[in-house]
Structures are given as structure tokens and as C-alpha cells.
Amino acid sequence: MTHDSSGAASAQITAHRQQYSALANKQYFNYGGQGPLSEPALETIVAAYRKTQAIGPFSVAVNSWVMKVRQDLRVAMAQELGCDADAISLTEDVTMGCNIPLWGQDWQAGDHILMSDCEHPGIIATVEELQRRFGLEVSICPLMATLNEGNPAAIIGEHLRPNTRLVVISHILWNTGQVLPLKAIMETCQSFQGNQPVRVLVDAAQSVGVLPLDLTDSGVDYYAFTGHKWWCGPEGVGGLYVRPGIRDELAPTFIGWRGILYGDRGQPTGWQPNGQRYEVATSAYPLYAGLQRAMEFQNEWGDAQARYDRLLALSAQLWQGLQNIPDITCLRHEAPESGLVSFQLTGGAKQNKHPQLVKFLEDQQMYVRLIMDPNCVRACVHYLSLEHEVEQLVGAIAEFCAS
Ligand SMILES: Cc1ncc(COP(=O)(O)O)c(C=O)c1O
């Protein structure tokens, strides 16, 4: 399907959106928190639960269906991420996907982790606990300040140490919306001459479902993502990409029957040869089918590039509209490269009244969120957003500023 700004394209997106009940009664700008679930995805989940009851719940038939559902989802994820399905492990969420490589390294006291200053609190807490338990060095790399100028890859390079083993960054910074240059960062880390190779863990909470991706080409080591944000799947299903060439150096930490090989008496004999080694045990499999349908439904509207192009047009519209409000300062000085548009109330009577603005908007069924660091408000647009919704949001923010 091709998409342009014609009436036909606008009718298509309107029809597509009708399949998302959450979008019917509000103006939704919190895709970075959680995406809405489409009716086809919801129906698939319900049908899968019914099927499980009809042919099981525990039976040979259910077990073979479950194996197929798991593999189909890995294949669908791999297609979107530009990698082999064998490189994918199914998880519950981004945080679990980050915990697997964080805990799975053979840490030695004195090893160094370099983490950006824009990571999510759950990831920071994990790194701090690793530091405490294993006697690691942790330092923070100032990437927030590169939103409008500077070279994030070069800054990471300047902060690497001979004992650095892991760099922890996000592909798209959840607070400012900045897209980090993943390939350049990988090149910097791979060419660094330290005591041991520098691996890179990427939190992909805000990039998967936003940008077209080619993980194999990027050279990234670990890439942790979720289905419930920009892919608009159900909460509770995510994934982890582990670069196949380094799989054997990452030991499973959370261990269960899904990740192991079996001997003739059913005893564990080793790890699964692929990403399944990091999967643990029983999961809510109907949700896997639901996420796959959610992704397929997005692709029925347009491929990753078409969705990203529309998202960029909408975030440019929002950014431009906010630029025109005198009391608002957008964090970014040019149109964003992601769907996250962060801004501050910097002038007038409403200066810094960010919580009040979030509440004012939510009272009118317009959903945005507060960010603590930097202190700002974040509005997200997806390809699902509508031009007139963006216009109304800008109008409501201008009204708040003037009130
Ligand atoms: C950058 C980032 N990392 C991690 C998370 C947590 O995601 P999950 O609940 O899927 O672990 C979020 C959620 O907002 C996020 O934005």
C-alpha cells in the first residue's frame, strides 16, 4: 500500500484506526508508555484461549500448537528486526530482556560498565545491584546533552576504559526522543582496544515498532524490546536479540525447561542451540498469537518504512505547532527523528507547571505524560495519530498557556 497526504490515505488511516477501540474516545499520545490493542489482536487472543480450552489445556495437540505459536512469533519479530529467528528469545518485557545479558556475563570484580545518563530506572537499578554484588565499576556517559549538538558515538568512545566490558544505552532515548547512531556506536565499541571486547546492550523500548531496523547490519550485541508499546501488542510479551556470534559467551541466568536440551531419560543435557536457551517456562501463549496478529495488522496498513515516514510527518507537525507557542520550548531544536516530542513550559504564568498541564489535558481526554529528568512533558505520535488530533493537542496546550 502506498501512503500520501491525499484524501484516500486519510480515509485509509481512519478506517484502520477504527480497529483500535482505545483510540475512539480519546486523543492518545502515550504510545511510548503503552500502545492500544487492535480488535484483530484482541480477537486472536480470545480465540487462542478458547482453542486451548477446546483441545487441551494440556495435550499433544496444544503442545504442538504452542511450539508453532512460539516459533511463528520469533520469525515475525526477526522479520521486523532484520535478523535470524534463531537470534530471538521471547521474554515478557524490555526489562527482562535487559536483565538476561546484564546478569549473564561472567563478571569479575573491577569490570567496568558504561551507561548513558538517559536509561530507564529499572535498568539503572539492575546495573547498581550488579555493581554491589560483583564489585564492578560503573560510570555514566553524558548523552542527554547531545540532543541538539555533539557526537554520541565519539562521547561514548571518550568514556570507554581499558576495563570496560559493557556499554548500556537506549536506541531512542525515552526522555528526549533522541535517536542514537547505533551503527557508529557499535563501530566505536568494536574498534576500542581494551583488555577485552566491549559489548553493547541496547534498550529498544522506544525504537522497536518505530524505526525500520536491520540488527544484523548494525552489529549490535544485545537488543531488548517489547511488543506492548509501538507494536501495539498485549502487555506481557517482549523479546531479546543476542548476536549469534556471542551467544556462547552469555550464560542463561533464569533457567527452565524451555531453554534446555534433553537426554533419553528426559534429563537436562545442555542449552538449546539458539535464542531459546534464554526462555524459561510456561507463558501466556495466547498473548504470543495476539502480538503476532498485532504486528501483522500494522503491516497490513504499511511496512516499517511507511509507518516511520508517517510518524515523522506527524511528529514534525507537533514539534512545529509547539514551536509556535511562545511559552513552550521543545527540547529538540529541529523536528524529531522519533515519535517522542518532549517540551517544557518555560515562560509566562504557567512556567514549569508540567503536572498541571498533564492533568488539564487528561481532563479533556488528551493523554500525555510527565518526565522527571529532564523535567518536561512528553507527547508521542505514532503512524496511527491523526493530523487533526495533533492540531487539537497544540491548541489545548496553547489554551493552557494562555489561561
Ligand atoms: C527506555 C525504557 N526502558 C524500559 C522500559 C520498561 O519497559 P518494560 O515494562 O517493557 O520492561 C520503558 C518503559 O517505558 C522504557 O521507556
The ligand as an SDF file (V2000), in Angstrom:
LIG
                    3D

 16 16  0  0  0  0  0  0  0  0999 V2000
   13.5280    3.1050   27.7260 C   0  0  0  0  0  0  0  0  0  0  0  0
   12.6430    2.1900   28.5060 C   0  0  0  0  0  0  0  0  0  0  0  0
   13.1590    1.0920   29.0580 N   0  0  0  0  0  0  0  0  0  0  0  0
   12.4070    0.2310   29.7470 C   0  0  0  0  0  0  0  0  0  0  0  0
   11.0720    0.4570   29.9240 C   0  0  0  0  0  0  0  0  0  0  0  0
   10.2830   -0.5590   30.6920 C   0  0  0  0  0  0  0  0  0  0  0  0
    9.6080   -1.3650   29.7740 O   0  0  0  0  0  0  0  0  0  0  0  0
    9.0140   -2.7900   30.1830 P   0  0  0  0  0  0  0  0  0  0  0  0
    7.9130   -2.5390   31.1380 O   0  0  0  0  0  0  0  0  0  0  0  0
    8.5860   -3.4000   28.8950 O   0  0  0  0  0  0  0  0  0  0  0  0
   10.1310   -3.5520   30.8080 O   0  0  0  0  0  0  0  0  0  0  0  0
   10.4740    1.5790   29.3630 C   0  0  0  0  0  0  0  0  0  0  0  0
    9.0280    1.8200   29.5680 C   0  0  0  0  0  0  0  0  0  0  0  0
    8.5220    2.8680   29.4760 O   0  0  0  0  0  0  0  0  0  0  0  0
   11.2870    2.4690   28.6380 C   0  0  0  0  0  0  0  0  0  0  0  0
   10.7720    3.5720   28.0760 O   0  0  0  0  0  0  0  0  0  0  0  0
  1  2  1  0
  2  3  1  0
  2 15  2  0
  3  4  2  0
  4  5  1  0
  5  6  1  0
  5 12  2  0
  6  7  1  0
  7  8  1  0
  8  9  2  0
  8 10  1  0
  8 11  1  0
 12 13  1  0
 12 15  1  0
 13 14  2  0
 15 16  1  0
M  END
$$$$
